[in-house]
Amino acid sequence: MPESESMIEKKLIEQLIYGDLQWVYREELKTETDLWVNFKYILEQNNKDRLNGESLII
């Protein structure tokens, strides 16, 4: 019997959280917009020296 979508998602999340990758599951990121805003924030934080105080435009 094939695995359910929810079981596949659970296994993927477990794989990303544990081990060398060490991703952090964030329950507050529920929408695609939430994900993009978070991605923009991470990019800006990791590139402060190149952005010279400017914000990325999305």
SEGU-432920 format. One record per residue (C-alpha): residue number from 0; residue in three letters; x, y, z. Coordinates in pm, 1 decimal, decimal comma. Last residue first. Example, Ala and Ser with C-alpha at 12.3 -4.5 7.8 and 13.67 -1.06 7.14 Angstrom:
SEGU-432920
(atom 1; 'SER'; (1367,0; -106,0; 714,0)),
(atom 0; 'ALA'; (1230,0; -450,0; 780,0)),
END
This chain:
SEGU-432920
(atom 57; 'ILE'; (1041,7; 4153,3; -338,0)),
(atom 56; 'ILE'; (1294,7; 4431,8; -306,6)),
(atom 55; 'LEU'; (1605,0; 4358,9; -102,2)),
(atom 54; 'SER'; (1677,4; 4611,9; 171,9)),
(atom 53; 'GLU'; (1971,1; 4848,8; 163,5)),
(atom 52; 'GLY'; (2206,4; 4890,7; 460,3)),
(atom 51; 'ASN'; (2520,2; 4838,9; 252,3)),
(atom 50; 'LEU'; (2375,3; 4535,7; 73,0)),
(atom 49; 'ARG'; (2711,3; 4364,1; 29,5)),
(atom 48; 'ASP'; (2809,1; 4379,9; 397,0)),
(atom 47; 'LYS'; (2462,6; 4277,7; 513,1)),
(atom 46; 'ASN'; (2464,4; 3964,8; 294,1)),
(atom 45; 'ASN'; (2376,6; 3683,5; 535,3)),
(atom 44; 'GLN'; (2116,4; 3890,6; 720,2)),
(atom 43; 'GLU'; (1957,8; 4010,3; 395,4)),
(atom 42; 'LEU'; (1938,5; 3660,0; 252,6)),
(atom 41; 'ILE'; (1788,4; 3525,7; 577,5)),
(atom 40; 'TYR'; (1525,0; 3801,8; 582,7)),
(atom 39; 'LYS'; (1435,7; 3742,1; 217,3)),
(atom 38; 'PHE'; (1392,8; 3369,0; 285,0)),
(atom 37; 'ASN'; (1168,6; 3446,7; 584,5)),
(atom 36; 'VAL'; (951,8; 3677,1; 373,6)),
(atom 35; 'TRP'; (941,0; 3412,2; 99,6)),
(atom 34; 'LEU'; (834,6; 3138,8; 343,0)),
(atom 33; 'ASP'; (564,7; 3352,5; 503,1)),
(atom 32; 'THR'; (430,5; 3437,7; 155,4)),
(atom 31; 'GLU'; (410,8; 3067,0; 72,6)),
(atom 30; 'THR'; (198,9; 3019,9; 381,1)),
(atom 29; 'LYS'; (233,9; 2850,4; 719,0)),
(atom 28; 'LEU'; (566,7; 2967,1; 857,0)),
(atom 27; 'GLU'; (466,9; 2987,2; 1225,1)),
(atom 26; 'GLU'; (531,6; 2614,1; 1269,0)),
(atom 25; 'ARG'; (903,2; 2655,0; 1214,1)),
(atom 24; 'TYR'; (1091,1; 2329,0; 1160,8)),
(atom 23; 'VAL'; (1459,2; 2394,0; 1215,3)),
(atom 22; 'TRP'; (1700,5; 2243,5; 966,8)),
(atom 21; 'GLN'; (1994,7; 2056,6; 1109,7)),
(atom 20; 'LEU'; (2143,9; 1933,3; 781,9)),
(atom 19; 'ASP'; (2395,0; 1699,6; 948,1)),
(atom 18; 'GLY'; (2148,2; 1480,5; 1131,1)),
(atom 17; 'TYR'; (1793,2; 1554,4; 1241,2)),
(atom 16; 'ILE'; (1558,5; 1831,3; 1127,8)),
(atom 15; 'LEU'; (1570,2; 1770,2; 751,6)),
(atom 14; 'GLN'; (1515,7; 1394,3; 773,7)),
(atom 13; 'GLU'; (1236,1; 1435,5; 1028,1)),
(atom 12; 'ILE'; (1064,8; 1690,8; 803,6)),
(atom 11; 'LEU'; (1091,8; 1455,0; 506,5)),
(atom 10; 'LYS'; (951,3; 1161,5; 706,4)),
(atom 9; 'LYS'; (655,7; 1371,8; 823,7)),
(atom 8; 'GLU'; (586,5; 1492,6; 469,1)),
(atom 7; 'ILE'; (588,4; 1133,1; 339,0)),
(atom 6; 'MET'; (351,6; 1029,3; 618,5)),
(atom 5; 'SER'; (117,5; 1320,4; 537,7)),
(atom 4; 'GLU'; (114,1; 1226,5; 169,9)),
(atom 3; 'SER'; (5,5; 874,6; 254,3)),
(atom 2; 'GLU'; (237,9; 587,6; 181,5)),
(atom 1; 'PRO'; (142,7; 344,6; -93,8)),
(atom 0; 'MET'; (0,0; 0,0; 0,0)),
END
